[in-house]
Amino acid sequence: MPLFRLIFAAILMAACAALRAWCAQPPKAPPKQPPATKAASTQPKRDPADRPIQNLNPLLERFEKMSPEQRQRILERLPPERRAQLEQRLQRLENMPPEQRAKLEQRLNDFQSLPPRRRIAVRLEVQSLRGLSPRERRERVNSPEFQQQYSPEEQRLVRESLGMQP
């Protein structure tokens, strides 16, 4: 069961990354508007990929509501290996029981509510712990250093992401 949670979390993160890339692309035919002031026209343009995503659940919902053709266009932009992985992960997500899916979505919301730097720290910790044996993971998560480095909420997210009991 913990392996399933890891796989599902990885699937969900990959799906979110693909959706973010798709949503970050500018519209094909943006309406042209004359600049309101001189100052507005001299400001540098921002990259749409730099905009923060507050909540990924709406992106997942949007992806699920897309027609198969729209999904296909998004997936075609990915390298073949990455696309196959994402398609498998999306299939697992669609087949997940509602209660498991709700827990995963809640964990994703909790993760997204962390400040950006803390999200990075938590994500890197989870990735690092995945490379350890179960015994080494338990030792790390129960260590005083881990307890001091992460808030109780962050510790919970790390444990749940790895399928560990609190």
C-alpha positions, -999 to +999 in steps of 0.1 A: +000+000+000+028+025+007+043+019-027+009+026-042+008+060-024+043+068-037+033+059-072+001+079-070+018+109-055+044+108-083+016+104-109-003+134-095+028+156-094+036+147-130+001+154-141+002+187-123+035+196-140+021+188-174-010+209-167+010+237-154+031+237-186+000+236-207-018+264-187+013+286-188+013+288-225-001+321-238-033+321-258-029+317-296-044+350-306-042+375-277-062+407-283-041+437-290-046+467-268-028+500-271-007+508-240-026+529-215+005+549-204+041+552-214+052+535-181+030+505-188+046+499-222+082+500-209+077+474-182+093+441-191+070+412-200+066+385-175+070+348-184+036+331-178+055+301-164+067+323-135+032+330-122+025+311-090-001+284-089-020+286-057-040+254-060-034+225-084-068+209-079-086+232-103-059+223-129-066+186-124-104+193-126-098+212-158-077+184-173-104+158-163-131+179-180-112+182-213-122+162-243-099+133-252-086+155-282-076+183-259-058+159-235-041+143-265-028+177-277-013+184-242+003+150-240+017+152-275+040+181-263+058+158-239+087+135-248+075+099-255+089+084-223+075+112-201+042+110-219+039+072-213+046+077-176+021+105-173-006+085-191-001+056-167-002+079-137-034+096-149-050+062-155-041+052-119-056+085-106-088+079-125-091+044-111-084+054-075-112+050-050-129+083-040-117+082-004-081+077-014-083+104-040-098+128-015-069+121+009-044+127-019-061+159-029-061+172+007-024+164+010-017+182-023-037+212-010-018+212+023+015+210+003+005+239-019-004+260+011+032+259+023+054+289+015+074+282-017+108+277+001+092+252+025+076+233-004+110+230-020+125+217+013+097+192+018+099+180-018+136+175-016+133+157+017+108+133+003+130+127-027+160+120-005+140+097+018+128+077-012+164+067-018+167+052+017+157+018+031+126+017+052+148+015+084+169+044+074+137+064+066+123+058+100+156+067+117+158+100+097+121+109+103+125+102+140+158+121+144+160+153+164+175+170+133+144+162+113+121+172+141+138+206+144+141+212+106+104+207+098+072+219+113+046+193+125+026+199+094+056+195+072+066+163+090+030+150+085+032+157+048+066+139+045+053+109+063+021+107+044+039+111+010+061+081+019+032+061+033+046+061+068+024+060+099+025+091+121 
